[in-house]
Amino acid sequence: MGRKFIVGGNWKCNGTNEEVKKIVATLNQGEVPSEDVVEVVISPPFVFLPLVKSLLRSDFHVAAQNCWVKKGGAFTGEISGEMLVNLGIPWVILGHSERRALLGESNEFVGDKVAYALSQGLKVIACVGETLEQREAGSTMDVVAAQTKAIADKINDWTNVVIAYEPVWAIGTGKVATPAQAQEVHADLRKWFQANVSAEVAESIRIMYGGSVSGANCKELAAKPDVDGFLVGGASLKPEFIDIIKSATVKSST
Ligand SMILES: O=C[C@H](O)COP(=O)(O)O
């Protein structure tokens, strides 16, 4: 099928200098499948990006957790895409639900951010996902489609975009989506791409699942045909993250 498995570790707003060094040491010792089988992207808080980049094994890559919506300038507290490029950071996570919910990032704002980051040469993990209320109201796909459309309205080339489907109710709750629930939304998203972008993008775009992924549940999720990887929060700070990376072999053996 040709979609390389991708596993991201989103450390969110966690870590001290000492803890970061320990986590990186654990990652560096981990025995994982080769880069041909799995792409690994580690996303520490901004302040630790240079440290992580300098210490991390060369087969793992680094991502920022956000960046500013346009060129830098008088935007106190923001970090621009150009700065990430300047530091040699290849990836950025955009539109995470925590930023959408807590910092008021709208679908359109996230679309603008994705477009600007891509224009600077960054690769983007773009997050989408519904709340529990939205799921219970039966509007999961409407919500996810609207979030994806806001990005599609602003970009033409999806080569450097990975979608992370993260149901908000599964994030940090220990309430993981069942493999069938994840597969259903991933497959529907692929259908959305087919109808609204192109058959090629629908086939090639990678869709990660995020929300309470752990060493214990990753294999079952990875076995689903439209699950192309994981965006991991809490478990990415723990040694079990290595097991999650290893779940890529479920894919390569099918
Ligand atoms: O970006 C990662 C997600 O928000 C998932 O977080 P979690 O694995 O702690 O549920």
The ligand as a Tripos MOL2 file, in Angstrom:
@<TRIPOS>MOLECULE
LIG
   10     9     1     0     0
SMALL
NO_CHARGES

@<TRIPOS>ATOM
      1 O1         -1.2370   14.4740   20.8890 O.2       1 LIG1
      2 C1         -1.5160   13.4800   21.5700 C.2       1 LIG1
      3 C2         -2.8530   13.2600   22.0450 C.3       1 LIG1
      4 O2         -3.4290   14.4060   22.5710 O.3       1 LIG1
      5 C3         -3.0600   12.0260   22.8490 C.3       1 LIG1
      6 O3         -2.7350   12.1980   24.1910 O.3       1 LIG1
      7 P1         -2.7960   10.9100   25.1690 P.3       1 LIG1
      8 O4         -2.0180    9.8380   24.4850 O.co2     1 LIG1
      9 O5         -2.1790   11.3850   26.4390 O.co2     1 LIG1
     10 O6         -4.2390   10.5580   25.2810 O.co2     1 LIG1
@<TRIPOS>BOND
     1     1     2 2
     2     2     3 1
     3     3     4 1
     4     3     5 1
     5     5     6 1
     6     6     7 1
     7     7     8 2
     8     7     9 1
     9     7    10 1
@<TRIPOS>SUBSTRUCTURE
     1 LIG1         1 GROUP 0 **** ****
